[in-house]
Amino acid sequence: MSEPKKGYKEVTLTDLAAILEEMLSWQKISSFEKVRSLLLSTLDTPEKRMVYQLSNGRTVRDIGLACGVGAGTVSTYWKRWFRIGLMKKVAVRGGGERHFRAFDLEDFGIDVPRIPNRGAQNATVDTAPAELQGGDVQ
């Protein structure tokens, strides 16, 4: 490793991590209202808010059943939301992908309707499905 230039101190990985953490904090603060506005305009129905909030690795079928919509509707929402940065995709063991919401609506003060009792968990519960727990996500 070369010596730092005169007048400069050597920067460690710990220093860089601290700088990135502070930058992330400022980025979150400065983008809060824009993200909240995007969420509100995109998730403009109770159905969309329920589907979005439940999108934490569950299948389209599970979310569709929980929210009373078709799996195709959930898939269409996910594609739109992924294109505008509101969803993330994660590859899973055995092939395929799972979709995860990029933001928790409650963090932005957006009410999440309770899902009807159709054998699914409440929409405000944030637990990943069993197959994604314990390191099964690649």
C-alpha positions as CSV (number, residue, x, y, z in Angstrom):
1,M,0.0,0.0,0.0
2,S,1.4,3.4,-0.9
3,E,1.8,6.2,1.7
4,P,-0.9,8.9,1.8
5,K,0.0,12.1,0.1
6,K,1.4,14.8,2.4
7,G,-1.3,16.6,4.3
8,Y,-3.8,13.7,3.9
9,K,-4.6,11.0,6.4
10,E,-5.0,7.4,5.5
11,V,-8.7,6.5,5.3
12,T,-9.7,3.1,6.7
13,L,-12.7,1.0,5.8
14,T,-14.3,2.0,9.1
15,D,-13.9,5.6,8.2
16,L,-15.6,5.0,4.8
17,A,-18.4,3.1,6.4
18,A,-19.1,6.0,8.8
19,I,-19.0,8.5,5.9
20,L,-21.5,6.3,3.9
21,E,-23.7,5.9,6.9
22,E,-23.9,9.7,7.4
23,M,-24.5,10.2,3.7
24,L,-27.3,7.7,3.8
25,S,-28.9,9.5,6.7
26,W,-28.9,12.8,4.8
27,Q,-30.2,11.1,1.7
28,K,-33.1,9.6,3.6
29,I,-34.0,13.0,5.1
30,S,-33.8,14.9,1.8
31,S,-35.9,12.3,-0.1
32,F,-38.5,11.5,2.5
33,E,-41.3,13.8,1.1
34,K,-40.6,12.7,-2.5
35,V,-40.8,9.0,-1.7
36,R,-43.9,9.6,0.4
37,S,-45.5,11.5,-2.4
38,L,-44.6,8.7,-4.9
39,L,-46.0,6.1,-2.6
40,L,-49.3,8.0,-2.1
41,S,-49.8,8.7,-5.8
42,T,-48.8,5.1,-6.9
43,L,-50.6,3.2,-4.2
44,D,-53.8,5.1,-4.6
45,T,-56.3,2.5,-3.4
46,P,-56.6,0.4,-0.3
47,E,-56.1,-2.7,-2.4
48,K,-52.7,-1.5,-3.8
49,R,-51.5,-0.5,-0.3
50,M,-52.4,-3.9,1.1
51,V,-50.7,-5.7,-1.8
52,Y,-47.6,-3.5,-1.5
53,Q,-47.3,-3.9,2.3
54,L,-47.6,-7.7,2.1
55,S,-44.9,-7.8,-0.6
56,N,-42.1,-9.1,1.5
57,G,-41.3,-12.4,-0.2
58,R,-44.7,-13.9,-0.2
59,T,-46.0,-15.4,-3.5
60,V,-48.4,-13.7,-5.8
61,R,-50.9,-16.4,-5.0
62,D,-50.7,-15.8,-1.2
63,I,-51.0,-12.1,-1.6
64,G,-53.8,-12.4,-4.0
65,L,-55.7,-14.6,-1.7
66,A,-55.1,-12.4,1.3
67,C,-56.2,-9.3,-0.6
68,G,-59.0,-10.7,-2.6
69,V,-57.4,-10.1,-6.0
70,G,-56.0,-12.3,-8.7
71,A,-52.4,-13.4,-8.9
72,G,-52.2,-11.7,-12.3
73,T,-53.2,-8.4,-10.7
74,V,-50.4,-8.8,-8.1
75,S,-47.9,-9.6,-10.7
76,T,-48.9,-6.6,-12.8
77,Y,-48.5,-4.3,-9.8
78,W,-45.1,-5.7,-9.0
79,K,-43.8,-5.1,-12.5
80,R,-45.0,-1.5,-12.4
81,W,-43.6,-0.9,-8.9
82,F,-40.3,-2.5,-9.7
83,R,-39.8,-0.3,-12.8
84,I,-40.2,2.8,-10.7
85,G,-38.0,1.6,-7.8
86,L,-40.7,0.7,-5.2
87,M,-39.9,-3.0,-5.3
88,K,-36.8,-5.2,-5.1
89,K,-36.2,-8.7,-6.6
90,V,-34.4,-11.4,-4.8
91,A,-33.4,-14.7,-6.3
92,V,-34.4,-17.7,-4.2
93,R,-33.0,-21.2,-3.9
94,G,-34.5,-23.6,-6.4
95,G,-34.9,-20.9,-9.0
96,G,-37.3,-18.0,-9.4
97,E,-37.5,-14.6,-7.7
98,R,-39.4,-13.1,-4.9
99,H,-40.5,-9.5,-4.7
100,F,-39.9,-7.2,-1.7
101,R,-41.3,-3.8,-1.1
102,A,-38.5,-1.2,-0.9
103,F,-40.3,0.8,1.8
104,D,-42.6,0.2,4.8
105,L,-45.7,2.3,4.4
106,E,-46.0,2.8,8.1
107,D,-42.5,4.5,8.1
108,F,-44.0,7.2,5.9
109,G,-47.2,7.6,8.0
110,I,-49.3,5.9,5.3
111,D,-52.1,3.8,6.8
112,V,-52.3,0.2,5.7
113,P,-55.8,-1.2,5.6
114,R,-56.4,-4.5,7.5
115,I,-56.9,-7.4,5.2
116,P,-60.1,-9.3,5.4
117,N,-59.8,-12.5,7.4
118,R,-59.1,-15.0,4.6
119,G,-56.6,-17.1,6.5
120,A,-53.7,-14.8,6.0
121,Q,-51.7,-12.7,8.4
122,N,-52.7,-9.1,9.1
123,A,-51.3,-6.6,6.6
124,T,-49.3,-4.8,9.2
125,V,-47.3,-8.0,10.2
126,D,-43.9,-7.9,8.6
127,T,-42.5,-11.4,8.6
128,A,-40.9,-13.2,5.7
129,P,-42.3,-16.5,4.6
130,A,-40.7,-19.6,6.2
131,E,-38.9,-20.6,3.0
132,L,-37.1,-17.3,3.0
133,Q,-36.0,-17.5,6.6
134,G,-32.8,-19.1,7.7
135,G,-30.6,-18.1,4.7
136,D,-32.7,-19.6,1.9
137,V,-32.4,-16.4,-0.1
138,Q,-29.4,-16.4,-2.4
